[in-house]
């Protein structure tokens, strides 16, 4: 089959849960989304926003109320089997049988997908996630980070073109998280489309080429990461000078500036209208000698807070 332009497409996707004794709960409201083939796509949202509901619909674990969803151009209901074979999901929970070895676990998982023994890629998949040397060790002996990577391997046994990772680095220390992402980035470079949910916003900004934000069941933003961060158009620059600032020079009062402590000036400005060089020159012309300059660009967290009004502190 010819590879489609979009790995995942949803159109007007809705999910409503019945509530006993109360009004129905709309978990997803008219979500239309297109995830390009080969992308590293981030799905962000506050706790209860609908992220996991969307993923569970794609994975076939939750039935949609209305709308359409396609995976690798297969409708998740009309072409259910083909759609399921086109996606691999790495769940949040470490659901691994501790009495099986990684090799055994992958063989069993491949059997669930109907992969013939002669066509199984168990050793290749374990190598891809850096667990080849642990192939025959009991899963209970693996570290938390290794178990996370084993979950990635389980999702890959049927060679799906789409890999979904639902909060995969929650509870994983920095070192192991870095190893996990190195493996996943390599899979993406090899052609896999990756859909990631995470509450580590700096992680999403570093890894994802495109980001969608969902809030209260609605899609409120979807665009390339650089565009999303860039449209906030904010930058901070803190300048440390050589002596105490008794009073703010008049020439600097034209800028959005705040005096921090005795010797620091903090400027919050729009790079599209004011340049860093202009501010540095303005400080120098007042007679102060600049000792240090520190800048902070707009980050994904800033745009997230602006759009949702709250930090992303959990999963949904």
C-alpha positions in Angstrom: 0.0 0.0 0.0 1.2 3.5 -0.9 2.2 5.4 2.3 -0.4 8.0 3.1 0.4 11.7 3.6 -1.0 11.6 7.1 -0.3 8.9 9.6 -3.3 9.8 11.8 -6.4 11.8 10.8 -9.5 12.6 12.9 -12.5 14.6 11.7 -15.1 15.9 14.1 -14.2 13.3 16.7 -16.4 13.4 19.8 -16.7 11.2 22.9 -19.4 11.6 25.5 -19.6 9.6 28.7 -22.9 9.0 30.4 -22.9 10.2 34.0 -25.2 8.6 36.5 -27.4 11.2 38.1 -25.8 14.1 36.2 -25.2 15.7 32.9 -23.2 13.7 30.3 -19.5 14.4 30.2 -18.0 15.5 26.9 -14.4 14.2 26.9 -13.7 15.1 23.3 -15.5 17.9 21.4 -15.2 18.0 17.6 -11.5 17.2 17.4 -10.1 17.4 13.9 -6.4 16.6 13.6 -3.9 15.6 10.9 -0.6 14.1 11.9 1.9 14.0 9.0 3.6 10.7 8.2 7.1 10.6 9.7 6.6 13.4 12.2 7.4 13.5 15.9 4.1 14.9 17.1 3.4 16.2 20.6 -0.1 16.1 22.2 -0.3 18.3 25.3 -3.0 19.3 27.7 -3.9 19.8 31.3 -5.2 17.1 33.5 -8.6 15.9 32.3 -8.2 17.6 28.9 -8.9 14.5 26.8 -5.4 13.3 25.8 -5.8 9.7 26.9 -9.4 9.5 25.6 -8.1 10.4 22.2 -5.3 7.9 22.4 -7.6 5.1 23.7 -10.0 5.7 20.8 -7.1 5.4 18.3 -5.9 2.2 20.1 -9.4 0.7 20.0 -9.8 0.7 23.8 -12.6 3.3 23.8 -15.5 3.6 21.3 -16.0 7.1 19.8 -19.4 8.7 20.0 -19.3 10.4 16.6 -16.8 11.7 14.0 -14.2 9.7 12.1 -10.6 8.6 12.8 -8.1 6.9 10.5 -4.7 5.4 11.1 -2.4 5.0 8.1 -5.6 5.7 6.0 -7.6 2.8 7.7 -10.8 3.8 9.3 -10.7 2.6 13.0 -14.1 1.0 12.7 -14.6 -0.1 9.1 -11.0 -1.3 8.7 -10.5 -2.2 12.4 -7.9 -4.9 12.0 -5.7 -3.0 9.5 -6.0 0.1 11.7 -4.9 -1.8 14.8 -2.0 -3.4 13.0 -0.8 0.1 12.0 -0.4 1.4 15.5 1.7 0.5 18.5 0.8 2.0 21.9 3.3 2.4 24.8 1.0 2.9 27.9 1.7 4.8 31.0 1.6 1.7 33.3 4.4 -0.7 33.5 2.2 -3.7 32.6 5.0 -6.4 32.2 4.8 -10.0 33.4 7.8 -10.2 35.8 8.3 -13.9 35.2 8.9 -13.7 31.5 12.1 -12.7 29.8 12.0 -9.8 27.2 12.4 -12.4 24.4 9.5 -14.4 25.7 7.3 -11.3 26.2 7.9 -10.1 22.6 7.2 -13.5 21.2 3.9 -13.7 23.0 3.0 -10.1 22.0 3.9 -10.9 18.3 1.6 -14.0 18.6 -1.3 -11.7 19.7 -0.9 -9.8 16.4 -0.7 -13.0 14.3 2.9 -12.5 13.4 4.3 -15.9 12.2 7.3 -17.2 13.9 9.4 -17.0 10.8 8.5 -13.3 10.4 9.2 -12.2 14.0 11.9 -9.6 14.6 12.4 -10.2 18.3 16.2 -9.8 18.4 16.1 -6.9 16.0 13.5 -5.1 18.1 15.4 -5.7 21.4 18.5 -4.3 19.7 16.6 -1.2 18.6 15.7 -0.4 22.2 19.0 -1.3 23.6 18.0 -4.5 25.4 19.7 -7.1 23.3 22.0 -8.0 26.3 18.9 -8.5 28.5 17.0 -10.7 26.1 17.0 -13.7 28.4 16.9 -12.0 31.8 13.7 -12.1 33.8 11.7 -8.9 33.4 11.6 -8.4 37.1 15.4 -7.9 37.2 15.2 -4.9 34.8 15.5 -1.4 36.0 12.6 1.1 35.6 14.2 2.6 32.5 14.7 -0.8 30.9 11.1 -1.7 31.5 10.0 1.5 29.8 12.1 0.5 26.8 10.7 -3.0 26.9 7.2 -1.4 26.6 8.4 0.4 23.5 9.7 -2.9 22.1 6.3 -4.6 22.8 4.6 -1.8 20.8 6.9 -2.5 17.9 6.7 -6.3 17.5 4.2 -6.1 14.6 6.2 -3.3 12.8 3.6 -0.6 13.0 4.3 2.6 11.1 2.8 4.7 14.0 4.1 4.6 17.6 2.1 6.3 20.4 3.8 7.0 23.7 1.5 8.0 26.5 3.6 9.7 29.3 6.5 7.2 28.7 9.0 9.0 30.9 6.9 9.6 34.0 8.8 8.4 37.0 12.0 7.8 35.0 15.1 9.5 36.1 16.9 12.0 33.9 19.6 9.6 32.7 17.2 6.9 31.7 14.8 9.4 30.2 17.6 10.6 27.9 18.4 7.0 26.9 14.7 6.3 26.1 14.4 9.4 23.9 17.6 8.6 22.0 16.0 5.2 21.1 12.7 6.8 20.1 14.4 9.5 18.1 16.3 6.9 16.2 13.0 5.0 15.4 11.6 8.3 14.2 14.6 8.9 11.9 14.1 5.4 10.5 10.6 6.4 9.4 8.2 5.8 12.3 5.6 8.4 13.1 5.7 9.2 16.8 2.8 10.6 18.8 3.8 11.7 22.3 1.9 12.9 25.3 4.0 14.3 28.1 3.8 16.8 30.9 7.5 17.6 30.6 7.0 20.7 28.4 10.7 21.2 27.8 10.9 17.6 26.6 8.1 18.2 24.1 9.8 21.4 22.9 13.1 19.6 22.3 11.7 16.5 20.7 8.5 17.4 18.7 8.4 19.0 15.4 4.7 19.7 15.6 2.5 20.2 18.7 -1.2 20.2 19.4 -2.8 21.4 22.6 -6.1 20.1 23.8 -8.1 21.7 26.6 -11.5 20.7 28.0 -11.9 18.2 25.1 -11.3 20.8 22.4 -8.2 21.2 20.1 -7.1 24.8 20.8 -3.8 24.9 18.9 -1.9 22.7 16.4 1.2 24.0 14.5 4.9 23.5 14.1 6.7 23.8 17.5 8.9 26.7 16.3 5.9 28.6 15.0 3.9 28.0 18.3 6.8 29.3 20.4 7.6 32.1 18.0 4.2 33.6 17.9 4.3 34.4 21.6 6.9 37.0 20.6 8.4 37.5 24.1 11.9 37.6 25.4 13.5 38.4 28.7 17.0 39.9 29.1 18.6 40.5 32.5 21.6 42.9 32.5 24.0 43.2 35.4 25.8 46.5 35.7 29.0 47.6 37.5 27.4 49.7 40.3 24.3 50.2 42.3 21.3 51.6 40.4 20.1 54.5 42.7 17.4 55.6 40.2 16.4 54.4 36.7 17.8 56.7 34.0 15.1 58.5 32.0 16.4 57.1 28.7 15.6 53.5 30.0 12.1 54.3 31.1 10.9 54.1 27.5 11.5 50.3 27.7 9.6 47.6 29.7 12.2 47.4 32.5 12.3 46.3 36.1 15.1 46.9 38.6 16.1 43.6 40.4 18.2 44.0 43.5 20.8 46.8 43.4 22.6 46.1 40.1 20.3 44.2 37.7 17.9 45.4 35.0 15.3 43.0 33.7 13.8 43.8 30.3 10.7 41.9 29.0 10.2 42.8 25.3 8.9 41.7 21.9 11.8 40.8 19.6 9.7 41.7 16.6 9.7 45.4 17.7 12.8 45.8 19.9 16.2 44.2 19.4 18.5 43.0 22.1 21.3 45.2 20.7 19.1 48.3 21.0 18.5 47.7 24.7 22.2 47.0 25.4 23.2 50.2 23.6 20.6 52.2 25.6 22.1 50.8 28.9 25.7 51.6 27.8 24.8 55.2 26.9 23.6 55.8 30.4 27.2 55.4 31.6 26.8 52.0 33.2 29.3 49.3 32.4 27.7 46.0 31.6 29.1 43.1 33.6 26.8 40.3 32.5 23.9 39.6 30.1 21.4 36.7 30.5 18.5 36.1 28.1 15.5 33.8 28.2 13.6 33.1 25.0 9.9 32.2 25.0 9.3 28.6 25.8 6.6 26.1 25.2 5.5 26.5 28.8 4.8 30.1 28.2 2.4 29.5 25.3 0.8 26.6 27.2 0.1 28.8 30.1 -1.3 31.5 27.9 -3.6 29.1 26.0 -4.9 27.0 28.9 -4.3 29.2 31.9 -2.7 26.4 33.9 0.5 24.3 34.0 0.4 20.8 32.5 0.6 18.8 35.8 -0.8 15.5 34.8 -2.3 13.1 32.3 -5.8 12.6 31.0 
